[in-house]
Amino acid sequence: MEKDWDPQETAEWLESLEEVRRQAGPERAEFLLRRLATSSRHLNTVATEDEPAYPGDLGMEERIAAYDRWNAAAMITRGSKLGLGGHMATYASAAWLYEVGFNHFFNGEHDQVYFQGHASPGIYARAFLEGRLSGEQLDLFRREPDGGLPSYPHPRAMPGFWQFPTVSMGIGPLNAVYQARFNRYLHNRGIKDTSASHVWAFLGDGEMDEPESTAALTLAAREGLDNLTFVINCNLQRLDGPVRGNTSVVRELESVFRGAGWNVVKALWGREWDGLLHSDELVARLAEVPDGQFQTFAASTGDYIRQKLFHGLDVPLSDEDLRRVVGGSRAGHEPRKVYAAYRKALEHRGGPTVILVQTVKGWTLGAGVEARNSNHQMKKLTLDEFRAMRDRLGLPVGDEALSGDLPPYLHPGPDSPEARYAIERRRALGGPIPSRTDSHQPLPTPARRPFERVEKGSAQPIATTMAFVRLVKDLMKEPETGRRWVPIVPDEARTFGMESLFPSAKIYSPLGQRYDAVDRDLLLSYTEAEDGQILLEGITEAGSMASFTAAASSYATHGEPMIPFYIFYSMFGWQRTGDQMWALADQLGRGFLIGATAGRTTMTGEGLQHADGHSQLLASANPACLAYDPAFAYEVSVIVGDGLRRMYGPAAENVFYYLTVYNEPMPQPAMPEGVEEGIVKGIYRYSEGGGQAHLLASGTAVHWAMEAQKLLAEEYGLGVDVWSVTSWSELRRDAMTATGLPYLQQALAGTDGPVIAVSDWMRAVPDQIAPWIERPWTSLGTDGFGLSGTRESVRRHFGVDPRSIADAVLKAVEGSGV
């Protein structure tokens, strides 16, 4: 509980509010409280007279920032000759937000920094000054086929440099929240001391329109994540024009964050405003000026500003001074004010902080760029604009160097005071940022016993969903690796049969459990704990994916390999949060995504938006994803074992697994001998029946194929082989890259007769392998929308029930003349 520093004043305020309630009603009192909670004066949180002393050599840092501004603009302009483009205006507005962080705040040993994607040229420029990148590399910006630099932060493209992908917009802020939360999770579970770590997320005010940007604000406040700071660059512009043309985005964001329980620090006005802001009338006007108008002020004459903003006020400034102050004096362009805001944020305890910093988009790039609606699309500066920029920044470059076609890169030299200062500041703060270190240490191979329990089969029908849960429950008991499993569930643990984990693994909560659970007397009671292992995320697939990403990349971020599995309704994975799954691949994440209750027909009665018939196809498009559709419990066991080897063994790979499992209880056979290789590679013959035709099936469809095999033998005397296809997409990838005979063709070698493929997916899923089937091919599937109904009726509707499969086989055999 926060300490009351003035109980008498508190009592007086409460008495006043009580009088309002009596006289005007509770609605009026609540209105006043909401206004007080969500708004404040449109001023800097830290006044100039309260700013802490600046700890660095400000003149030196200004020269470093000038070099970085120039080189960021030069890199993009030089690339424009090839039509490559780039974004200059974002970094130009935010340069000091990063420079102050590089010089005084970002700790290279334990902080995580989410850089705004469109500002990446400036981050490359800083690395160039520090000697981490060469001019030749800068000239290969956006030329990745030539070994160049990616356009945005992409760890997969630069695995030793970038840590976090932040484009697509909205993913950065969401992932930052869950990264800060995962840091606390590691600490509270005793896996790593992360008490010194801090997460910084640099965002644009336009980016905050993405729903993911604000999706987890209340979680950050609820869990008291004072290890998290959002820095929102409020340059009042997005890609096409003002962020809020008719209102104020700063005031809107302040209300949103305060309402969500965040500490808000505002850094809006530069020092030159100090003599003007003593006027309460002017302060009130500034709060009411819409952003579209304020953007216009940044590109207007002093006379226009005097008439529109200062009318009726006595302002002892010339028109030129007004133009300079109102047009460009912003806190985000002054390192002292940025430093004061950062220091204020880090001093706050008990919850996260957002810093709202006001800047001018395109600052220092010239009148043709600054605060112009089109500046996000401006891909180059003219040499005249570079000359003006040189003069404005005081850079040592002569006219002769600007007489050619392209501006030069500027570097003061590796032994210059500027380079030494920049490198020393990073050395003092724990090393370079951004930087990614893969400090992977292989995990011990789990004992065989948990796998053997699953592989021996079960006469009692169980679903493959339950088989996976049972396997992982046993693996979580392993002495060496058990604590590294991170179960992630979006409020569906009971649906997936995971409630048995509640009392043993416990549900993570930084608050522990402050209440008596209603089911506390039951064996499987709902149990929360500060060191709980399960991340039960609530109804948020996006938040669950963000947690998964943090855990899946912990081997690099923290040097602590974790084994996350995120289990979800398969329909609400790839199609709902597929963008995050691509970002996961970019971030080189490792772990298991489990698409439970999979397939178009196994969800009895749920209907269209629950019935997944296409996630296997979506997953197949991601190069880092190994997608499997196992039919039996033993196949699940083999695939999980293979995943642990490939992702956490000595030769760890930057891949993740997607397993679709089903909620249909079926008898589980024991694993036949010699099928492990086929399970991993994608196909093996499960049941020989005569070989006159071949049924290739995956997932729950293997059971329909077995019934069709029996029906064909009994009614038609036709002998059919049934093959279990554990991965259509892995077979396709192997066939596309094989230098010899693809594994699919090796498996089918020596057989004849037509091939009929069937699955609980749309036909395009098995059709992936059709080009390598050199005989008559038929595919059956569940194309279309899902339906409510019994499994049997829906399967008849789609033509994948055993009778329909048998009819397709008969037709194929007749057509082939077998």
ZAFIRO-582784 format. One record per residue (C-alpha): x, y, z. Coordinates in steps of 0.001 Angstrom, whole numbers. Layout:
! ZAFIRO-582784
X	Y	Z
...
//
This chain:
! ZAFIRO-582784
0	0	0
1370	3443	-969
2228	5644	2005
-52	8626	2711
2340	11561	3139
-343	14027	4260
-3290	12328	6011
-4860	15684	6922
-4977	16830	3291
-6357	13441	2291
-9135	13809	4858
-9992	17265	3533
-10221	16000	-42
-12394	13087	1008
-14671	15441	2910
-14970	17653	-169
-15777	14706	-2412
-18341	13459	52
-20007	16884	-34
-20097	16708	-3858
-21676	13282	-3606
-24354	14542	-1211
-25114	17709	-3158
-24754	16570	-6793
-24966	12790	-6571
-22508	9920	-6893
-22304	10259	-10680
-20772	13736	-10336
-18252	12526	-7745
-17237	9616	-9969
-16871	12007	-12923
-14480	14209	-10964
-12440	11207	-9825
-12154	9914	-13387
-10993	13312	-14599
-8390	13517	-11869
-7189	9983	-12564
-6862	10322	-16315
-5718	13852	-17044
-3244	16502	-16000
-1841	19761	-17298
-199	19669	-20720
3264	20287	-19258
6515	18436	-18688
6484	16116	-15699
9981	17298	-14771
10292	21070	-14819
13563	22608	-15983
14523	23689	-12473
14017	20098	-11223
16114	18384	-13864
19024	16317	-12527
22535	17237	-13566
23441	15785	-16939
26145	13145	-16388
27851	13186	-19784
29904	15447	-22022
27030	17175	-23762
29153	18778	-26454
30685	15429	-27330
27309	13718	-27408
25913	16430	-29681
28718	15788	-32161
28082	12039	-32024
24368	12583	-32614
25171	14851	-35555
27293	12156	-37196
24547	9601	-36655
21878	11874	-38124
24004	12514	-41214
24948	8895	-41821
21382	7644	-41393
20187	10099	-44039
23193	9405	-46297
22656	5648	-46152
19068	5948	-47358
19868	8581	-49978
22730	6502	-51391
20451	3485	-51639
17781	5479	-53421
19812	5292	-56652
18749	1626	-56771
15163	2395	-55831
15561	748	-52428
14154	3494	-50263
14127	3663	-46508
12734	5875	-43776
14595	8988	-42629
12028	11074	-40775
11317	8732	-37854
14912	8491	-36653
15454	12200	-37272
12718	12946	-34756
13852	10319	-32247
17652	10579	-32442
18115	11924	-28924
15756	9321	-27475
18257	6701	-28587
21485	8634	-28059
20694	9351	-24413
19829	5687	-23970
23038	4499	-25652
25188	6847	-23600
23560	6549	-20175
20860	3901	-19782
20823	788	-21990
22708	-1936	-20142
24258	-4419	-22542
24444	-7205	-19969
20855	-7420	-18803
18542	-4905	-20536
16320	-5656	-23501
15604	-2844	-25979
12818	-2957	-28555
13847	-443	-31207
11190	1203	-33332
11533	-480	-36705
11405	2643	-38862
14296	4149	-36867
16689	1334	-37802
18878	3526	-40105
19903	5558	-37066
20748	2432	-35108
22956	1257	-37967
24563	4712	-38048
25430	4509	-34348
26940	1041	-34883
28978	2507	-37776
30392	5204	-35498
31294	2555	-32896
33115	523	-35572
30642	-2348	-35484
29574	-1785	-39110
31563	-567	-42114
30664	1940	-44789
30480	-936	-47252
27841	-2568	-45073
25848	655	-44864
25901	793	-48656
24228	-2619	-48669
21245	-1407	-46659
18190	-3278	-47952
20411	-5430	-50177
20258	-8723	-48291
20924	-11003	-51307
24304	-9252	-51485
24978	-9843	-47792
23645	-6459	-46723
21641	-5020	-43860
17929	-5766	-43487
15474	-2901	-43657
14201	-3345	-40100
15217	-5207	-36925
15324	-8829	-38064
17287	-11216	-35791
17114	-14036	-38321
18750	-11804	-40930
21359	-10404	-38464
21528	-12952	-35631
24499	-11295	-33940
22986	-7812	-33976
19218	-7520	-33595
17420	-9127	-30663
13760	-8393	-31337
11699	-7933	-34508
9435	-4891	-34159
7867	-4633	-37595
4931	-5510	-38030
3902	-2642	-35813
2092	-3480	-32614
4039	-6682	-31987
6917	-4808	-30337
4918	-3273	-27465
2982	-6487	-26851
6133	-8607	-26786
7902	-6065	-24586
5236	-6385	-21899
5430	-10157	-21891
9241	-10080	-22023
9282	-7970	-18861
6777	-10361	-17315
8851	-13391	-18364
11937	-11813	-16778
10037	-11754	-13481
8840	-15319	-14081
12442	-16527	-14448
13415	-14650	-11295
10482	-15829	-9180
11035	-19432	-10221
14699	-19250	-9229
16013	-19932	-12719
17893	-16643	-13166
18366	-13453	-11181
16810	-10846	-13477
16270	-8207	-10814
18575	-5745	-12601
17082	-6188	-16068
14974	-3486	-17669
12880	-3637	-20827
12709	-547	-23030
10180	-334	-25855
10486	2540	-28341
7229	3157	-30133
5541	5616	-32418
2368	7458	-31517
756	6189	-34718
1762	2638	-33820
-397	2876	-30714
-3470	2572	-32948
-2645	-1110	-33405
-4809	-3050	-30929
-1842	-5210	-29926
9	-2082	-28763
-2344	-1576	-25832
-3595	-5134	-25434
-1501	-5964	-22358
-1320	-2630	-20522
-3462	-3816	-17620
-1385	-6991	-17227
1781	-4887	-16872
134	-2761	-14190
-1548	-5696	-12452
1769	-7505	-12094
3677	-4386	-11029
6204	-4502	-13882
8420	-1600	-12862
11105	-3259	-15006
9301	-1962	-18109
9360	1451	-19808
7531	2463	-22963
9000	5482	-24762
6423	6816	-27222
7747	9268	-29767
4869	11706	-30171
5868	13450	-33377
2120	13719	-34064
2461	12096	-37488
1855	8663	-38898
2424	7489	-42455
-109	9671	-44264
-697	12645	-41982
-1527	13619	-38390
-2032	10847	-35856
-4952	12752	-34390
-5768	15633	-36687
-8679	16931	-34624
-7646	15943	-31102
-4446	15393	-29097
-2726	12007	-29132
-606	12929	-26086
-3664	13592	-23958
-5390	10505	-25307
-2416	8272	-24533
-2034	9819	-21100
-5632	8914	-20327
-5261	5380	-21698
-2098	4618	-19730
-3197	6285	-16495
-6498	4455	-16714
-4627	1172	-17150
-2566	1864	-14026
714	3052	-15559
2974	5789	-14324
3006	8565	-16951
5988	10855	-17548
5570	13650	-20076
8465	15350	-21857
6775	17779	-24232
8366	21233	-24345
11945	22376	-24813
13668	24903	-22575
12773	27823	-24805
9151	27385	-23775
9954	28080	-20127
9356	31807	-20419
5963	31230	-22061
4433	28491	-19951
3944	30706	-16915
728	31767	-18627
-2136	29549	-17507
-4113	30737	-20508
-1418	29545	-22911
-1133	26199	-21114
-4882	25765	-21436
-4744	26630	-25147
-1919	24170	-25783
-4043	21399	-24288
-6854	22277	-26680
-4849	22717	-29890
-5505	19671	-32114
-2483	17826	-33402
-3177	18726	-37012
-2953	22411	-36133
170	21933	-34015
1843	20128	-36902
1029	23158	-39039
2677	25431	-36463
5904	23425	-36871
6035	24450	-40545
4638	28015	-40298
5835	31597	-39936
5991	33413	-36635
3255	35807	-37704
881	32907	-38408
1697	31335	-35028
1165	34667	-33231
-2278	35075	-34748
-3436	31480	-34284
-1959	30547	-30906
-1006	33716	-29042
-3851	36031	-30017
-4707	38339	-27090
-1547	37373	-25181
1444	39587	-24588
4386	37610	-25987
7796	39367	-25829
9232	37396	-28737
9897	38314	-32337
8187	36458	-35141
11435	34643	-35862
11746	33604	-32205
8152	32399	-32200
8769	30359	-35319
11841	28791	-33755
10300	28061	-30356
6862	26863	-31388
8095	25232	-34561
10907	23205	-33097
11553	23481	-29367
10512	20024	-28196
11684	18043	-25198
12559	15107	-27419
15229	17199	-29173
16982	18147	-25923
19149	15535	-24215
18791	17083	-20763
15048	16698	-20883
15223	13184	-22281
17676	12232	-19542
15415	13737	-16852
12416	11786	-18173
14341	8503	-18281
15699	9012	-14791
12207	9817	-13510
10871	6622	-15083
13548	4415	-13521
12942	5905	-10097
9322	4795	-10127
8517	1604	-8240
5489	-627	-8217
4412	-453	-11836
5376	237	-15450
6085	3687	-16861
5268	5277	-20187
7224	8336	-21328
5340	10527	-23786
7952	12536	-25668
7023	15254	-28126
9198	15747	-31231
9002	16994	-34802
9055	14293	-37465
11974	14848	-39816
13786	17184	-37393
17078	18611	-38818
16343	17284	-42310
15268	20670	-43615
12123	22675	-44206
11066	20428	-47061
10874	17427	-44713
10179	18640	-41173
6527	18175	-40147
5422	17527	-43729
2629	15019	-44322
4678	13226	-46956
7921	12896	-44998
7454	9206	-44194
7673	8520	-47923
10699	10742	-48569
13558	8440	-49526
16370	10887	-50188
17701	14388	-49661
19173	16597	-52333
22813	17659	-52028
21621	21189	-51270
19633	19778	-48367
22726	17929	-47177
24686	21209	-47304
22026	22869	-45164
22073	19920	-42784
25867	20104	-42554
25699	23771	-41605
22923	23203	-39094
24741	20336	-37381
28224	21849	-37663
29746	18827	-39367
33251	18916	-40923
32493	18225	-44582
33605	20519	-47362
31675	21583	-50433
33940	19475	-52629
32739	16328	-50851
29192	17298	-51772
29874	18031	-55413
29246	14529	-56726
26098	12493	-57120
25901	11066	-53608
26642	12303	-50086
29613	10681	-48345
29511	8834	-45057
31182	10776	-42276
33342	9173	-39605
35685	11133	-37327
38135	8200	-37248
38448	5152	-34987
40797	7003	-32618
38808	10237	-32569
37414	11571	-29275
33890	10962	-30583
34457	7292	-31425
36356	6640	-28209
33641	8322	-26142
30836	6325	-27807
32678	3037	-27349
33629	3821	-23763
30045	4668	-22828
28925	1295	-24159
31768	-471	-22394
30773	1158	-19115
27187	25	-19681
28015	-3622	-20273
28689	-3810	-23995
27116	-3027	-27346
23394	-2655	-27987
21710	-3914	-30027
23492	-7214	-29758
22324	-10795	-29678
24342	-13627	-28155
23412	-17238	-28712
24802	-18717	-25533
22986	-22009	-26030
23963	-24849	-23765
22480	-28229	-24747
20001	-29691	-22309
20418	-33254	-21070
18405	-35832	-22987
15372	-36832	-20887
15072	-40384	-19676
13292	-42793	-22006
10683	-43808	-19420
8144	-40975	-20090
8257	-41723	-23805
7956	-45468	-23284
4792	-45021	-21222
3144	-43328	-24175
4611	-45590	-26832
3274	-48795	-25254
-234	-47718	-26207
-3551	-47849	-24376
-6572	-50093	-24797
-8640	-47410	-23107
-9529	-44742	-25676
-7658	-41469	-25185
-7323	-38452	-27431
-3947	-37424	-28807
-4427	-34133	-26934
-4456	-36090	-23678
-1503	-38208	-24812
569	-35064	-25294
-456	-33678	-21888
419	-36944	-20149
3795	-37054	-21843
4693	-33502	-20891
3426	-33976	-17345
5944	-36801	-16955
8708	-34825	-18663
8124	-31957	-16233
9137	-34330	-13438
12557	-34959	-14973
15239	-33822	-12483
17467	-32056	-15029
15046	-30504	-17501
11627	-30645	-15871
11731	-27128	-14450
12550	-25702	-17880
9174	-26604	-19352
6878	-23571	-19647
3221	-24576	-20139
1267	-21701	-21721
-2528	-21851	-21919
-5122	-19216	-22915
-7738	-20122	-20284
-8524	-23553	-21767
-6498	-25858	-19536
-9556	-27874	-18517
-10612	-28220	-22154
-7260	-29835	-22877
-7240	-32022	-19767
-4476	-30056	-18073
-6125	-29406	-14699
-4031	-32234	-13274
-1045	-29864	-13516
-2622	-27203	-11293
-1717	-28569	-7838
1720	-29889	-8849
3148	-27317	-11278
921	-24480	-10030
-205	-21395	-11914
2252	-18504	-11978
1208	-15329	-10171
3654	-12763	-8801
1128	-12149	-6007
905	-15778	-4976
-2622	-16811	-3943
-4428	-14346	-1697
-7734	-16176	-1524
-9181	-19541	-593
-9913	-21366	-3857
-13504	-22536	-4107
-12250	-26003	-5051
-9468	-26114	-2456
-10750	-29369	-975
-10559	-31159	-4317
-7578	-33149	-5513
-7159	-30992	-8629
-7699	-27603	-7027
-6911	-24303	-8751
-3555	-23326	-7252
-1646	-20087	-7869
1873	-19483	-6611
4647	-16936	-6935
6929	-19654	-8297
4227	-21345	-10354
5269	-22967	-13616
2089	-22640	-15701
1395	-19398	-17532
-2408	-19362	-17604
-2858	-16262	-19704
-6583	-15701	-19721
-8503	-15277	-22941
-5717	-13835	-25057
-4121	-15781	-27871
-1998	-12729	-28687
-711	-12513	-25124
-62	-16239	-25045
2010	-16005	-28225
3976	-13110	-26721
4719	-15240	-23650
5708	-18131	-25891
8071	-15880	-27848
9777	-14654	-24682
10260	-18203	-23412
11227	-19580	-26826
14096	-17094	-27196
15272	-17195	-23577
18283	-19267	-24625
19646	-16136	-26350
18062	-13332	-24315
19079	-14796	-20960
21345	-17726	-21753
18696	-19955	-20180
17114	-22481	-22565
13441	-22960	-21733
11026	-25426	-23310
7728	-23659	-23864
4633	-25331	-25164
1620	-23234	-25993
-1580	-25258	-26364
-4606	-23668	-27983
-7673	-24325	-30093
-6011	-24936	-33443
-8492	-22613	-35169
-7316	-19713	-33009
-3617	-20067	-33703
-2185	-19582	-37150
-5097	-17636	-38576
-5504	-15412	-35520
-1927	-14789	-34414
-8	-15892	-37490
1801	-12565	-37669
3295	-13266	-34248
4318	-16742	-35363
6300	-15206	-38208
7871	-12806	-35707
8685	-15836	-33541
10538	-17347	-36489
12334	-14039	-37031
13359	-14031	-33368
14760	-17572	-33763
12386	-18967	-31165
12325	-22648	-30179
9468	-24602	-28653
6233	-26488	-29281
3020	-24962	-30587
150	-27374	-29999
-2952	-26942	-32126
-5445	-28848	-29994
-8991	-29878	-30924
-7687	-29871	-34482
-9412	-30737	-37730
-12602	-29657	-39452
-14832	-32459	-38136
-13664	-33411	-34651
-15203	-30415	-32871
-18680	-31815	-32316
-21308	-29119	-32347
-18970	-26121	-32254
-19423	-25031	-35855
-17841	-22734	-38368
-15432	-20559	-36375
-14147	-23407	-34231
-13568	-25947	-37000
-9982	-25783	-38257
-9331	-27303	-41638
-6458	-25134	-42806
-3890	-24350	-40067
-1594	-27089	-41376
-1526	-25264	-44704
-772	-21911	-43058
1949	-23463	-40922
3562	-25087	-43950
4373	-21645	-45359
6666	-20741	-42451
10231	-21938	-43173
11101	-22253	-39479
8045	-24325	-38576
8045	-28121	-38594
4358	-28999	-38839
3123	-32478	-37869
-311	-34090	-37792
130	-37251	-35692
-2545	-39966	-35604
-1404	-41939	-32558
28	-41282	-29116
3303	-42991	-30000
3725	-40653	-32966
3307	-37699	-30602
6003	-39201	-28386
8488	-39661	-31218
7899	-36161	-32603
8324	-34499	-29200
11526	-36467	-28623
12807	-35392	-32027
11916	-31781	-31245
13845	-31856	-27980
16868	-33220	-29833
16750	-30735	-32705
15966	-27636	-30630
17809	-28358	-27379
20507	-30893	-28270
24174	-30257	-29069
23444	-29084	-32640
20446	-26932	-31767
18447	-25562	-34702
16444	-22353	-34902
13133	-24055	-35596
9869	-24599	-33758
7302	-27384	-33939
3590	-27282	-34642
1642	-30392	-33656
-2062	-30741	-34340
-3750	-33040	-31835
-7348	-34161	-31577
-10028	-34306	-28899
-11508	-37590	-30202
-10768	-40459	-27784
-9492	-43492	-29680
-7722	-46742	-28702
-3991	-46138	-28878
-1910	-48974	-30347
1606	-49756	-29241
4339	-48420	-31479
5347	-50881	-34215
9017	-51615	-34649
11137	-49553	-36990
8739	-46661	-37629
10645	-43854	-35897
12403	-42610	-39025
9176	-42541	-41000
7355	-40673	-38228
9983	-37950	-38174
10375	-37697	-41933
6660	-37741	-42600
5368	-41154	-43762
5406	-44876	-42988
3217	-47857	-43851
969	-48502	-40858
-1156	-51397	-42140
-485	-53700	-45091
-3616	-54982	-46789
-2607	-56171	-50220
-1228	-53137	-51981
-3868	-52850	-54741
-4323	-49215	-53677
-2739	-46995	-51078
-4559	-44839	-48557
-2366	-42007	-47267
-3944	-40454	-44179
-2939	-38108	-41376
-4180	-37378	-37907
-7593	-38678	-36968
-8260	-39592	-40616
-6008	-42639	-40207
-8848	-44227	-38229
-11332	-43585	-41050
-8844	-45051	-43511
-8525	-48184	-41372
-12294	-48626	-41374
-12356	-48110	-45143
-9589	-50718	-45521
-11667	-53236	-43587
-14819	-52392	-45528
-13074	-52799	-48898
-11609	-56146	-47925
-14871	-57554	-46550
-17266	-56256	-49188
-15124	-56127	-52320
-12133	-58360	-51672
-9878	-55400	-52390
-6554	-55256	-50555
-5508	-51718	-49592
-2469	-50487	-47653
-2874	-47687	-45096
-29	-45225	-44623
268	-42744	-41762
1438	-39382	-43031
2693	-37488	-40018
3731	-34419	-42029
2618	-33484	-45517
4730	-30333	-45427
7946	-32042	-44320
7548	-34544	-47169
7145	-31651	-49584
10192	-29785	-48245
12311	-32903	-48486
11157	-33520	-52053
11877	-29945	-53085
15427	-30003	-51732
16476	-33635	-52172
19526	-34196	-54355
18597	-37831	-54800
15340	-39739	-54501
12939	-37919	-52124
11979	-39777	-48956
8361	-39976	-50095
9345	-41869	-53220
11739	-44063	-51255
8890	-45027	-48911
6522	-45889	-51774
9171	-47655	-53844
8167	-51148	-54904
4441	-50480	-54614
1836	-50131	-57332
-1711	-48944	-57584
-3451	-45601	-57190
-2937	-43310	-54214
-5846	-41807	-52318
-5019	-39149	-49702
-7443	-38234	-46918
-7260	-35942	-43908
-9391	-33717	-41714
-7914	-30776	-43596
-8734	-29084	-46858
-7444	-30967	-49890
-4662	-28432	-50471
-2855	-29881	-47411
-2231	-33382	-48855
-2034	-31956	-52370
1358	-30540	-51345
2951	-33897	-52193
937	-34677	-55345
3716	-33654	-57809
5912	-36484	-56487
3251	-39207	-56756
3897	-40663	-60180
657	-42621	-60425
-3091	-41838	-60249
-3751	-39411	-57365
-6965	-38583	-55531
-7311	-36329	-52493
-10235	-36112	-50124
-10642	-33352	-47574
-12845	-30950	-45718
-12873	-27907	-47982
-15410	-25254	-47029
-16784	-23949	-43774
-17102	-26008	-40630
-20494	-27273	-39509
-22186	-28077	-36228
-23221	-31694	-35982
-22100	-35132	-34946
-18714	-36222	-36183
-20315	-38896	-38346
-22778	-36549	-40036
-20208	-33844	-40717
-17778	-36387	-42168
-20470	-37686	-44478
-21131	-34102	-45549
-17483	-33582	-46521
-17104	-37031	-48041
-14357	-38234	-45729
-16253	-40900	-43790
-15173	-44547	-44301
-17849	-45263	-46912
-16907	-42202	-48956
-13239	-43145	-48728
-14030	-46669	-49912
-16025	-45313	-52837
-13086	-43079	-53811
-10739	-46075	-53701
-13053	-48169	-55874
-13306	-45364	-58400
-9532	-44852	-58467
-8868	-48583	-58872
-11412	-48853	-61642
-9932	-45850	-63422
-6397	-47192	-63180
-7274	-50654	-64500
-5730	-52481	-61537
//
